[in-house]
Amino acid sequence: MNNSMFRILVVDDEVPITILLSKILKREGYAVETAGSGEEALAKLPEFVPNLVITDLKMPGIDGIELMRRIRRERPEIDFILLTAYATVENAVEAMKAGAREYLIKPLKEPEELRAAVARVLERQALADANALWQTQLAQGLPPKEVLFAGMEQVWQEVERVSATGATVLLTGESGTGKSLIAKVIHTLSRKKGPFVEINCAAMPEQLIESELFGHEKGAFTGAVKSKRGKFELAQDGTIFLDEIGEMPLAAQAKLLRVLQERSFERVGGTVTITTSARIVAATNQDLKERISHKQFREDLYYRLQVFPIELPPLRERPGAVAAIAKWMVRDIAAKMGRGVPELDEAAVQRLESYDWPGNIRELHNILERALILSPEENVILPPLGPGGDGRAAQGRGEGEGSARRELKSLKELEREAIEQTLRETKGHRRKAAEILGISLRTLQYKLKQYGLMK
């Protein structure tokens, strides 16, 4: 979190004190408001929404302890520093029990006392906000470079070049080609201090996506019982990955465009402008130009995202990659299962290489995981490959190549058939079909329209 985003409310009935503290804090770049009483502080709270309140302990009317208790009942995320000229052990204990982060004696010996106390609170908040996100990322180790970029040497060169910059990146490619992993590589190579924050735009209900991205203030909508920081705030000094960007609703697209242009936004229901230093990486498996022609995606946003496009080739167009990826995956999956690590024999590798992988790396991972679950410790028995698990699509590219390709058809034909079959099996229940297919209901509805299956 940079200092300009950190908002501090200074509360003291002595005007010279509020002026002095405000001046010290503003020099550090913080956004500062002042109040001359506890009552005035409570009145300013809804509009200013501070991250930190620095308050005098002894004040007429609502004193510092009572002010802290009232605010923390409504907004537990706000931190407090208490100031007092009456330093006692009892006062300090009472302040800490009530939830104060720091306790300073006035008059301050030097401005550095205040600066250091505020810096400690800021660091604590930033760590608390990012902690869960960091733990998730640290637990997800990336595959070795020679595996992740097998058959994609050009992509590796592009990733290496763009990572050293702060440019916005748009990753395109079929579903399952590893766009999320590549986004994490870009973040890692960028040496960003902040976290990698991911949001799937297709999985988020339309009415909640703006709140998830930009945060919201208490009372902004039904169910907003407290303020919440959005993904852009959590991604400060890090990377925000917008997966399935083509599914983002138009209203949220307009707000995202402003973030790309001005690097600022407001929370839903808020008036405070927040700046962001997050790097933006977006991804889609859709043709955004086609979405633009159907008025489903903003053209101006498309060109803002298109600063540095990287296209990930499908697995079937990456010669030699299947064997390298499969061998690594078998070891990785087996290790996570806590079982012995079997080797893929030559016959198994040939079967894997002969298949066209319409589901790309994701499908390869699922096949291998299923195989390891069903196989004995010493070897890997592959299940049938292809639609419906009947193995028809897994015929070799040699002698039977023509018939295999006729049976495989095109990826779009396979996708259409999979949707039709799933809808038949669920008796037309679209939500259930979307869950089985592993896509959002909105994506399914778009596909139905695209393939002329709407009824």
DRENDO-1510 file (C-alpha; in Angstrom, 1 decimal, always signed):
<recs>
REC; n; res; u; v; w
REC; 1; MET; +0.0; +0.0; +0.0 .
REC; 2; ASN; +1.5; +3.3; -0.9 .
REC; 3; ASN; +1.2; +6.3; +1.4 .
REC; 4; SER; -1.2; +8.3; -0.7 .
REC; 5; MET; -3.8; +5.5; -0.3 .
REC; 6; PHE; -3.4; +5.4; +3.5 .
REC; 7; ARG; -6.0; +7.7; +5.2 .
REC; 8; ILE; -5.6; +9.0; +8.7 .
REC; 9; LEU; -8.1; +10.9; +10.9 .
REC; 10; VAL; -6.4; +13.0; +13.6 .
REC; 11; VAL; -8.7; +13.7; +16.6 .
REC; 12; ASP; -7.7; +16.2; +19.4 .
REC; 13; ASP; -9.5; +19.1; +21.2 .
REC; 14; GLU; -6.3; +21.1; +21.0 .
REC; 15; VAL; -6.1; +22.7; +17.6 .
REC; 16; PRO; -2.3; +23.3; +17.6 .
REC; 17; ILE; -1.8; +19.5; +18.1 .
REC; 18; THR; -4.0; +18.5; +15.2 .
REC; 19; ILE; -2.3; +21.1; +12.9 .
REC; 20; LEU; +1.2; +19.8; +13.9 .
REC; 21; LEU; +0.3; +16.1; +13.5 .
REC; 22; SER; -1.4; +16.8; +10.2 .
REC; 23; LYS; +1.6; +18.6; +8.9 .
REC; 24; ILE; +4.0; +15.8; +9.8 .
REC; 25; LEU; +1.8; +13.1; +8.3 .
REC; 26; LYS; +1.1; +15.1; +5.1 .
REC; 27; ARG; +4.8; +15.5; +4.5 .
REC; 28; GLU; +5.0; +11.7; +4.4 .
REC; 29; GLY; +2.3; +11.6; +1.7 .
REC; 30; TYR; -0.6; +10.3; +3.8 .
REC; 31; ALA; -4.2; +11.6; +3.2 .
REC; 32; VAL; -5.1; +13.4; +6.4 .
REC; 33; GLU; -8.3; +14.8; +7.9 .
REC; 34; THR; -8.7; +16.4; +11.4 .
REC; 35; ALA; -11.5; +16.6; +14.0 .
REC; 36; GLY; -11.7; +18.6; +17.2 .
REC; 37; SER; -13.8; +16.2; +19.2 .
REC; 38; GLY; -15.0; +12.6; +19.3 .
REC; 39; GLU; -18.4; +13.7; +18.0 .
REC; 40; GLU; -16.9; +15.5; +15.0 .
REC; 41; ALA; -14.8; +12.4; +14.3 .
REC; 42; LEU; -17.9; +10.2; +14.2 .
REC; 43; ALA; -19.6; +12.6; +11.8 .
REC; 44; LYS; -16.6; +12.6; +9.4 .
REC; 45; LEU; -16.2; +8.8; +9.5 .
REC; 46; PRO; -18.7; +7.8; +6.8 .
REC; 47; GLU; -17.3; +10.1; +4.1 .
REC; 48; PHE; -13.6; +10.0; +4.9 .
REC; 49; VAL; -13.3; +6.3; +5.9 .
REC; 50; PRO; -9.9; +6.3; +7.5 .
REC; 51; ASN; -7.5; +3.3; +7.7 .
REC; 52; LEU; -6.1; +4.8; +11.0 .
REC; 53; VAL; -7.4; +7.1; +13.7 .
REC; 54; ILE; -4.9; +9.0; +15.9 .
REC; 55; THR; -6.9; +10.3; +18.9 .
REC; 56; ASP; -6.2; +12.1; +22.2 .
REC; 57; LEU; -7.1; +10.0; +25.2 .
REC; 58; LYS; -8.7; +12.8; +27.3 .
REC; 59; MET; -11.3; +14.9; +25.5 .
REC; 60; PRO; -14.5; +16.6; +26.6 .
REC; 61; GLY; -17.6; +14.5; +25.7 .
REC; 62; ILE; -16.5; +11.3; +23.9 .
REC; 63; ASP; -13.0; +10.5; +25.0 .
REC; 64; GLY; -10.4; +8.5; +23.1 .
REC; 65; ILE; -11.3; +5.1; +24.5 .
REC; 66; GLU; -15.0; +5.5; +24.0 .
REC; 67; LEU; -14.4; +6.8; +20.4 .
REC; 68; MET; -12.3; +3.8; +19.7 .
REC; 69; ARG; -14.9; +1.4; +21.0 .
REC; 70; ARG; -17.7; +3.0; +19.0 .
REC; 71; ILE; -15.8; +3.0; +15.8 .
REC; 72; ARG; -14.5; -0.5; +16.2 .
REC; 73; ARG; -18.0; -1.9; +16.8 .
REC; 74; GLU; -18.9; -0.7; +13.3 .
REC; 75; ARG; -15.6; -0.8; +11.5 .
REC; 76; PRO; -13.2; -3.4; +13.1 .
REC; 77; GLU; -10.7; -3.0; +10.3 .
REC; 78; ILE; -9.8; +0.6; +11.4 .
REC; 79; ASP; -6.7; +0.8; +13.6 .
REC; 80; PHE; -6.0; +3.3; +16.4 .
REC; 81; ILE; -3.0; +5.2; +17.9 .
REC; 82; LEU; -3.8; +6.9; +21.2 .
REC; 83; LEU; -2.1; +10.1; +22.4 .
REC; 84; THR; -2.0; +11.3; +25.9 .
REC; 85; ALA; -0.2; +13.7; +28.2 .
REC; 86; TYR; -1.3; +11.6; +31.2 .
REC; 87; ALA; +1.0; +8.6; +30.9 .
REC; 88; THR; +0.1; +5.8; +33.3 .
REC; 89; VAL; +0.4; +2.0; +33.2 .
REC; 90; GLU; -3.4; +1.8; +33.7 .
REC; 91; ASN; -4.1; +4.1; +30.7 .
REC; 92; ALA; -1.7; +2.1; +28.5 .
REC; 93; VAL; -3.3; -1.3; +29.5 .
REC; 94; GLU; -6.8; +0.1; +29.0 .
REC; 95; ALA; -5.9; +1.5; +25.5 .
REC; 96; MET; -4.4; -1.8; +24.4 .
REC; 97; LYS; -7.3; -3.9; +25.7 .
REC; 98; ALA; -9.7; -1.6; +23.8 .
REC; 99; GLY; -7.7; -2.4; +20.6 .
REC; 100; ALA; -5.2; +0.4; +20.2 .
REC; 101; ARG; -2.2; -0.6; +18.0 .
REC; 102; GLU; +0.2; +2.1; +19.4 .
REC; 103; TYR; +0.3; +4.4; +22.5 .
REC; 104; LEU; +2.3; +7.7; +22.3 .
REC; 105; ILE; +3.1; +10.3; +24.9 .
REC; 106; LYS; +2.6; +14.0; +24.1 .
REC; 107; PRO; +4.2; +16.3; +23.5 .
REC; 108; LEU; +6.2; +14.1; +21.1 .
REC; 109; LYS; +9.9; +14.2; +21.7 .
REC; 110; GLU; +10.4; +14.3; +17.9 .
REC; 111; PRO; +8.3; +13.8; +14.7 .
REC; 112; GLU; +10.0; +10.4; +14.1 .
REC; 113; GLU; +8.1; +8.9; +17.0 .
REC; 114; LEU; +4.8; +9.5; +15.1 .
REC; 115; ARG; +6.2; +8.6; +11.7 .
REC; 116; ALA; +7.5; +5.3; +13.0 .
REC; 117; ALA; +4.3; +4.4; +14.8 .
REC; 118; VAL; +2.2; +5.1; +11.7 .
REC; 119; ALA; +4.6; +3.1; +9.5 .
REC; 120; ARG; +4.3; +0.1; +11.8 .
REC; 121; VAL; +0.5; +0.3; +11.6 .
REC; 122; LEU; +0.6; +0.6; +7.8 .
REC; 123; GLU; +2.9; -2.4; +7.5 .
REC; 124; ARG; +0.8; -4.5; +9.8 .
REC; 125; GLN; -2.4; -3.7; +7.8 .
REC; 126; ALA; -0.6; -4.5; +4.5 .
REC; 127; LEU; +0.7; -7.8; +5.8 .
REC; 128; ALA; -2.7; -8.7; +7.2 .
REC; 129; ASP; -4.6; -8.0; +4.0 .
REC; 130; ALA; -2.1; -9.9; +1.8 .
REC; 131; ASN; -1.3; -12.8; +4.2 .
REC; 132; ALA; -3.9; -15.2; +2.9 .
REC; 133; LEU; -3.1; -14.3; -0.7 .
REC; 134; TRP; +0.6; -14.8; -0.1 .
REC; 135; GLN; +0.1; -18.2; +1.6 .
REC; 136; THR; -1.9; -19.4; -1.4 .
REC; 137; GLN; +0.7; -18.3; -3.9 .
REC; 138; LEU; +3.6; -19.7; -1.9 .
REC; 139; ALA; +1.9; -23.0; -1.7 .
REC; 140; GLN; +1.6; -23.2; -5.4 .
REC; 141; GLY; +5.0; -24.0; -6.9 .
REC; 142; LEU; +5.5; -23.4; -10.6 .
REC; 143; PRO; +6.7; -26.1; -12.9 .
REC; 144; PRO; +10.3; -25.9; -14.2 .
REC; 145; LYS; +10.9; -23.5; -17.1 .
REC; 146; GLU; +11.7; -26.4; -19.5 .
REC; 147; VAL; +8.3; -28.0; -18.7 .
REC; 148; LEU; +6.2; -24.9; -18.5 .
REC; 149; PHE; +7.5; -23.5; -21.8 .
REC; 150; ALA; +8.1; -26.8; -23.6 .
REC; 151; GLY; +7.4; -26.2; -27.3 .
REC; 152; MET; +6.8; -22.4; -26.5 .
REC; 153; GLU; +10.3; -20.9; -26.8 .
REC; 154; GLN; +8.9; -17.8; -28.5 .
REC; 155; VAL; +6.4; -17.3; -25.6 .
REC; 156; TRP; +9.2; -17.6; -23.1 .
REC; 157; GLN; +11.2; -14.8; -24.9 .
REC; 158; GLU; +8.1; -12.6; -24.9 .
REC; 159; VAL; +7.4; -13.3; -21.2 .
REC; 160; GLU; +11.0; -12.6; -20.3 .
REC; 161; ARG; +11.0; -9.3; -22.1 .
REC; 162; VAL; +7.7; -7.9; -20.8 .
REC; 163; SER; +8.3; -9.0; -17.2 .
REC; 164; ALA; +11.0; -6.4; -16.8 .
REC; 165; THR; +8.5; -3.7; -17.6 .
REC; 166; GLY; +5.2; -2.6; -16.0 .
REC; 167; ALA; +3.2; -3.0; -19.2 .
REC; 168; THR; -0.3; -4.4; -19.2 .
REC; 169; VAL; -0.3; -8.0; -20.7 .
REC; 170; LEU; -3.1; -9.7; -22.5 .
REC; 171; LEU; -2.8; -13.5; -22.7 .
REC; 172; THR; -4.9; -15.3; -25.3 .
REC; 173; GLY; -5.3; -19.0; -26.1 .
REC; 174; GLU; -7.7; -21.9; -25.9 .
REC; 175; SER; -9.0; -23.0; -22.5 .
REC; 176; GLY; -6.6; -25.1; -20.6 .
REC; 177; THR; -3.4; -23.8; -22.2 .
REC; 178; GLY; -1.9; -22.5; -18.9 .
REC; 179; LYS; -2.7; -18.8; -19.0 .
REC; 180; SER; -2.9; -18.6; -15.2 .
REC; 181; LEU; +0.5; -20.2; -14.8 .
REC; 182; ILE; +2.1; -17.8; -17.3 .
REC; 183; ALA; +0.6; -14.9; -15.5 .
REC; 184; LYS; +2.3; -16.1; -12.3 .
REC; 185; VAL; +5.6; -16.4; -14.1 .
REC; 186; ILE; +5.3; -12.8; -15.3 .
REC; 187; HIS; +4.6; -11.7; -11.7 .
REC; 188; THR; +7.5; -13.8; -10.3 .
REC; 189; LEU; +10.0; -12.4; -12.9 .
REC; 190; SER; +8.7; -8.9; -12.3 .
REC; 191; ARG; +10.1; -9.1; -8.7 .
REC; 192; LYS; +7.0; -7.4; -7.4 .
REC; 193; LYS; +6.9; -6.8; -3.7 .
REC; 194; GLY; +3.1; -7.2; -3.5 .
REC; 195; PRO; +1.0; -10.4; -4.0 .
REC; 196; PHE; -0.4; -12.1; -7.1 .
REC; 197; VAL; -4.1; -11.6; -6.9 .
REC; 198; GLU; -6.4; -13.6; -9.2 .
REC; 199; ILE; -10.1; -13.1; -10.1 .
REC; 200; ASN; -12.1; -15.1; -12.6 .
REC; 201; CYS; -14.5; -12.7; -14.3 .
REC; 202; ALA; -16.7; -15.5; -15.6 .
REC; 203; ALA; -17.2; -17.1; -12.1 .
REC; 204; MET; -18.3; -13.9; -10.4 .
REC; 205; PRO; -22.0; -12.9; -10.4 .
REC; 206; GLU; -22.6; -9.7; -12.4 .
REC; 207; GLN; -23.9; -7.8; -9.4 .
REC; 208; LEU; -20.8; -8.6; -7.3 .
REC; 209; ILE; -17.9; -8.2; -9.7 .
REC; 210; GLU; -17.4; -4.5; -9.1 .
REC; 211; SER; -17.4; -5.0; -5.4 .
REC; 212; GLU; -14.8; -7.8; -5.8 .
REC; 213; LEU; -12.6; -5.7; -8.0 .
REC; 214; PHE; -12.8; -2.3; -6.4 .
REC; 215; GLY; -14.1; -3.0; -2.9 .
REC; 216; HIS; -17.2; -1.5; -1.2 .
REC; 217; GLU; -18.2; +0.7; +1.7 .
REC; 218; LYS; -20.4; -0.3; +4.5 .
REC; 219; GLY; -24.1; +0.0; +3.4 .
REC; 220; ALA; -23.3; +0.3; -0.3 .
REC; 221; PHE; -25.8; -2.4; -1.0 .
REC; 222; THR; -27.9; -5.0; +0.8 .
REC; 223; GLY; -25.5; -7.3; +2.6 .
REC; 224; ALA; -22.6; -4.9; +2.8 .
REC; 225; VAL; -22.4; -5.0; +6.6 .
REC; 226; LYS; -18.8; -3.7; +6.7 .
REC; 227; SER; -16.3; -2.1; +4.4 .
REC; 228; LYS; -14.2; -4.3; +2.2 .
REC; 229; ARG; -11.1; -3.8; +0.2 .
REC; 230; GLY; -11.2; -5.0; -3.4 .
REC; 231; LYS; -8.7; -7.0; -5.4 .
REC; 232; PHE; -7.1; -3.8; -6.8 .
REC; 233; GLU; -6.3; -2.6; -3.3 .
REC; 234; LEU; -5.1; -6.0; -2.2 .
REC; 235; ALA; -2.8; -6.2; -5.2 .
REC; 236; GLN; -0.9; -3.0; -4.4 .
REC; 237; ASP; +2.7; -3.2; -5.6 .
REC; 238; GLY; +1.9; -6.7; -7.0 .
REC; 239; THR; +0.0; -8.2; -9.9 .
REC; 240; ILE; -3.8; -8.5; -10.5 .
REC; 241; PHE; -4.7; -11.3; -12.9 .
REC; 242; LEU; -8.1; -10.8; -14.6 .
REC; 243; ASP; -8.9; -14.3; -16.0 .
REC; 244; GLU; -11.7; -14.6; -18.6 .
REC; 245; ILE; -11.7; -10.9; -19.1 .
REC; 246; GLY; -14.1; -11.4; -22.1 .
REC; 247; GLU; -16.9; -12.3; -19.6 .
REC; 248; MET; -16.6; -9.1; -17.7 .
REC; 249; PRO; -20.0; -7.1; -17.6 .
REC; 250; LEU; -20.0; -3.8; -19.6 .
REC; 251; ALA; -20.5; -1.7; -16.4 .
REC; 252; ALA; -17.4; -3.2; -14.8 .
REC; 253; GLN; -15.5; -2.8; -18.1 .
REC; 254; ALA; -16.1; +1.0; -18.0 .
REC; 255; LYS; -14.6; +1.2; -14.5 .
REC; 256; LEU; -11.7; -1.0; -15.4 .
REC; 257; LEU; -10.9; +1.3; -18.4 .
REC; 258; ARG; -10.6; +4.2; -16.0 .
REC; 259; VAL; -8.2; +2.2; -13.9 .
REC; 260; LEU; -6.0; +1.5; -16.9 .
REC; 261; GLN; -6.1; +5.2; -18.0 .
REC; 262; GLU; -5.8; +7.0; -14.7 .
REC; 263; ARG; -4.6; +4.3; -12.2 .
REC; 264; SER; -7.4; +5.2; -9.8 .
REC; 265; PHE; -10.9; +4.2; -8.7 .
REC; 266; GLU; -13.5; +4.5; -5.9 .
REC; 267; ARG; -15.0; +1.7; -3.9 .
REC; 268; VAL; -18.6; +0.9; -4.6 .
REC; 269; GLY; -20.7; +3.4; -2.6 .
REC; 270; GLY; -17.5; +5.4; -1.8 .
REC; 271; THR; -16.3; +8.9; -2.6 .
REC; 272; VAL; -12.6; +8.5; -1.8 .
REC; 273; THR; -10.4; +8.2; -4.8 .
REC; 274; ILE; -7.9; +5.3; -4.4 .
REC; 275; THR; -4.8; +5.0; -6.6 .
REC; 276; THR; -3.3; +1.7; -7.6 .
REC; 277; SER; +0.2; +0.5; -8.4 .
REC; 278; ALA; -0.9; -3.0; -9.4 .
REC; 279; ARG; +0.3; -4.5; -12.6 .
REC; 280; ILE; -2.5; -5.8; -14.8 .
REC; 281; VAL; -2.4; -9.1; -16.6 .
REC; 282; ALA; -5.6; -10.2; -18.4 .
REC; 283; ALA; -6.5; -13.5; -20.1 .
REC; 284; THR; -9.2; -14.8; -22.4 .
REC; 285; ASN; -10.0; -17.8; -24.5 .
REC; 286; GLN; -12.5; -15.9; -26.6 .
REC; 287; ASP; -12.2; -13.8; -29.7 .
REC; 288; LEU; -12.5; -10.3; -28.2 .
REC; 289; LYS; -12.9; -8.7; -31.7 .
REC; 290; GLU; -16.0; -10.9; -32.2 .
REC; 291; ARG; -17.2; -9.8; -28.7 .
REC; 292; ILE; -16.7; -6.2; -29.8 .
REC; 293; SER; -18.8; -6.7; -33.0 .
REC; 294; HIS; -21.6; -8.1; -30.8 .
REC; 295; LYS; -21.4; -5.1; -28.4 .
REC; 296; GLN; -20.3; -7.4; -25.6 .
REC; 297; PHE; -16.8; -5.9; -25.1 .
REC; 298; ARG; -15.6; -2.3; -25.2 .
REC; 299; GLU; -13.3; -1.5; -28.1 .
REC; 300; ASP; -11.5; +1.2; -26.1 .
REC; 301; LEU; -10.8; -1.3; -23.3 .
REC; 302; TYR; -9.6; -3.9; -25.8 .
REC; 303; TYR; -6.9; -1.5; -27.1 .
REC; 304; ARG; -5.9; -0.6; -23.6 .
REC; 305; LEU; -5.4; -4.3; -22.7 .
REC; 306; GLN; -3.6; -5.0; -26.0 .
REC; 307; VAL; -0.4; -3.2; -25.0 .
REC; 308; PHE; +1.6; -6.5; -25.0 .
REC; 309; PRO; -0.4; -9.5; -26.3 .
REC; 310; ILE; +0.9; -13.0; -25.9 .
REC; 311; GLU; -0.8; -15.9; -27.6 .
REC; 312; LEU; -0.4; -19.3; -26.1 .
REC; 313; PRO; -0.4; -22.1; -28.7 .
REC; 314; PRO; -2.6; -25.2; -28.0 .
REC; 315; LEU; -0.9; -28.4; -26.8 .
REC; 316; ARG; -1.5; -30.1; -30.2 .
REC; 317; GLU; +0.7; -27.4; -31.9 .
REC; 318; ARG; +3.6; -27.9; -29.4 .
REC; 319; PRO; +5.8; -30.7; -30.8 .
REC; 320; GLY; +7.6; -32.7; -28.1 .
REC; 321; ALA; +5.8; -30.9; -25.3 .
REC; 322; VAL; +3.3; -33.6; -24.3 .
REC; 323; ALA; +6.0; -36.1; -23.3 .
REC; 324; ALA; +8.0; -33.5; -21.2 .
REC; 325; ILE; +4.9; -32.2; -19.5 .
REC; 326; ALA; +3.3; -35.6; -18.9 .
REC; 327; LYS; +6.5; -37.0; -17.3 .
REC; 328; TRP; +6.8; -34.0; -14.9 .
REC; 329; MET; +3.0; -34.1; -14.1 .
REC; 330; VAL; +3.2; -37.8; -13.2 .
REC; 331; ARG; +5.9; -37.2; -10.7 .
REC; 332; ASP; +4.2; -34.1; -9.3 .
REC; 333; ILE; +0.7; -35.7; -8.9 .
REC; 334; ALA; +2.2; -38.9; -7.4 .
REC; 335; ALA; +4.2; -36.8; -4.9 .
REC; 336; LYS; +1.0; -34.9; -3.8 .
REC; 337; MET; -0.8; -38.3; -3.4 .
REC; 338; GLY; +2.0; -39.6; -1.2 .
REC; 339; ARG; +2.6; -42.6; -3.4 .
REC; 340; GLY; +5.5; -44.1; -5.3 .
REC; 341; VAL; +6.4; -42.3; -8.5 .
REC; 342; PRO; +5.9; -44.6; -11.5 .
REC; 343; GLU; +7.5; -43.9; -14.9 .
REC; 344; LEU; +5.5; -43.5; -18.1 .
REC; 345; ASP; +6.6; -46.3; -20.5 .
REC; 346; GLU; +7.2; -45.6; -24.2 .
REC; 347; ALA; +3.8; -47.1; -25.2 .
REC; 348; ALA; +2.0; -44.7; -22.8 .
REC; 349; VAL; +4.0; -41.7; -24.1 .
REC; 350; GLN; +3.2; -42.6; -27.7 .
REC; 351; ARG; -0.5; -42.8; -26.9 .
REC; 352; LEU; -0.4; -39.4; -25.2 .
REC; 353; GLU; +1.5; -37.9; -28.1 .
REC; 354; SER; -1.0; -39.4; -30.7 .
REC; 355; TYR; -4.0; -37.6; -29.1 .
REC; 356; ASP; -5.0; -34.0; -30.1 .
REC; 357; TRP; -5.8; -32.7; -26.6 .
REC; 358; PRO; -8.8; -30.4; -27.2 .
REC; 359; GLY; -8.8; -29.6; -23.5 .
REC; 360; ASN; -5.0; -28.9; -23.6 .
REC; 361; ILE; -2.9; -29.0; -20.5 .
REC; 362; ARG; -5.9; -29.2; -18.1 .
REC; 363; GLU; -7.2; -32.3; -19.9 .
REC; 364; LEU; -3.7; -33.9; -19.8 .
REC; 365; HIS; -3.5; -33.3; -16.1 .
REC; 366; ASN; -7.0; -34.7; -15.5 .
REC; 367; ILE; -6.2; -37.9; -17.5 .
REC; 368; LEU; -2.9; -38.5; -15.6 .
REC; 369; GLU; -4.5; -37.9; -12.2 .
REC; 370; ARG; -7.3; -40.3; -13.0 .
REC; 371; ALA; -4.7; -42.8; -14.3 .
REC; 372; LEU; -2.6; -42.6; -11.1 .
REC; 373; ILE; -5.7; -43.1; -8.9 .
REC; 374; LEU; -6.6; -46.2; -10.8 .
REC; 375; SER; -3.1; -47.6; -11.4 .
REC; 376; PRO; -0.9; -49.8; -9.2 .
REC; 377; GLU; +2.2; -48.3; -7.6 .
REC; 378; GLU; +4.7; -49.5; -10.2 .
REC; 379; ASN; +3.2; -48.3; -13.5 .
REC; 380; VAL; +0.6; -46.0; -15.1 .
REC; 381; ILE; -2.4; -47.5; -16.9 .
REC; 382; LEU; -4.0; -44.8; -19.1 .
REC; 383; PRO; -7.8; -44.7; -19.4 .
REC; 384; PRO; -9.4; -44.3; -22.8 .
REC; 385; LEU; -8.7; -41.0; -24.4 .
REC; 386; GLY; -11.2; -38.9; -26.3 .
REC; 387; PRO; -14.8; -37.7; -26.1 .
REC; 388; GLY; -17.0; -40.0; -24.0 .
REC; 389; GLY; -13.9; -42.0; -22.9 .
REC; 390; ASP; -14.3; -44.5; -25.7 .
REC; 391; GLY; -10.8; -44.0; -27.1 .
REC; 392; ARG; -11.9; -43.2; -30.6 .
REC; 393; ALA; -10.1; -39.8; -30.6 .
REC; 394; ALA; -6.8; -41.4; -29.5 .
REC; 395; GLN; -5.9; -43.1; -32.8 .
REC; 396; GLY; -2.4; -42.4; -34.1 .
REC; 397; ARG; -1.4; -39.7; -36.4 .
REC; 398; GLY; +0.3; -42.2; -38.7 .
REC; 399; GLU; -1.7; -44.8; -40.5 .
REC; 400; GLY; -5.1; -43.9; -39.1 .
REC; 401; GLU; -4.5; -40.1; -39.1 .
REC; 402; GLY; -7.3; -39.2; -41.6 .
REC; 403; SER; -10.0; -41.1; -39.9 .
REC; 404; ALA; -8.9; -39.8; -36.5 .
REC; 405; ARG; -9.1; -36.3; -37.6 .
REC; 406; ARG; -12.5; -36.9; -39.2 .
REC; 407; GLU; -13.7; -38.3; -35.9 .
REC; 408; LEU; -12.2; -35.5; -33.9 .
REC; 409; LYS; -13.7; -32.9; -36.2 .
REC; 410; SER; -12.9; -29.3; -35.2 .
REC; 411; LEU; -12.6; -28.0; -31.6 .
REC; 412; LYS; -15.8; -26.0; -32.1 .
REC; 413; GLU; -17.7; -29.0; -33.3 .
REC; 414; LEU; -16.5; -31.0; -30.3 .
REC; 415; GLU; -17.5; -28.2; -28.0 .
REC; 416; ARG; -20.9; -28.0; -29.5 .
REC; 417; GLU; -21.4; -31.8; -29.2 .
REC; 418; ALA; -20.3; -31.7; -25.6 .
REC; 419; ILE; -22.8; -29.0; -24.8 .
REC; 420; GLU; -25.6; -30.7; -26.6 .
REC; 421; GLN; -24.9; -34.1; -24.9 .
REC; 422; THR; -24.6; -32.5; -21.4 .
REC; 423; LEU; -27.9; -30.7; -21.9 .
REC; 424; ARG; -29.6; -33.9; -22.9 .
REC; 425; GLU; -28.2; -35.7; -19.9 .
REC; 426; THR; -29.3; -32.9; -17.5 .
REC; 427; LYS; -32.7; -32.7; -19.3 .
REC; 428; GLY; -32.1; -29.1; -20.4 .
REC; 429; HIS; -31.0; -27.9; -16.9 .
REC; 430; ARG; -28.6; -25.1; -17.9 .
REC; 431; ARG; -27.1; -24.4; -14.5 .
REC; 432; LYS; -26.4; -28.1; -13.8 .
REC; 433; ALA; -24.9; -28.4; -17.4 .
REC; 434; ALA; -22.6; -25.4; -16.8 .
REC; 435; GLU; -21.3; -27.0; -13.6 .
REC; 436; ILE; -20.6; -30.3; -15.3 .
REC; 437; LEU; -18.9; -28.6; -18.2 .
REC; 438; GLY; -16.8; -26.5; -15.8 .
REC; 439; ILE; -17.9; -23.1; -17.1 .
REC; 440; SER; -20.1; -20.3; -15.8 .
REC; 441; LEU; -23.8; -20.1; -16.6 .
REC; 442; ARG; -23.1; -16.9; -18.5 .
REC; 443; THR; -20.5; -18.6; -20.7 .
REC; 444; LEU; -22.9; -21.5; -21.4 .
REC; 445; GLN; -25.6; -19.0; -22.5 .
REC; 446; TYR; -23.1; -17.3; -24.8 .
REC; 447; LYS; -22.1; -20.6; -26.3 .
REC; 448; LEU; -25.7; -21.7; -26.8 .
REC; 449; LYS; -26.3; -18.4; -28.7 .
REC; 450; GLN; -23.0; -18.8; -30.6 .
REC; 451; TYR; -23.9; -22.3; -31.8 .
REC; 452; GLY; -27.6; -21.6; -32.5 .
REC; 453; LEU; -28.7; -23.8; -29.7 .
REC; 454; MET; -31.0; -21.3; -27.9 .
REC; 455; LYS; -34.6; -22.4; -27.6 .
</recs>
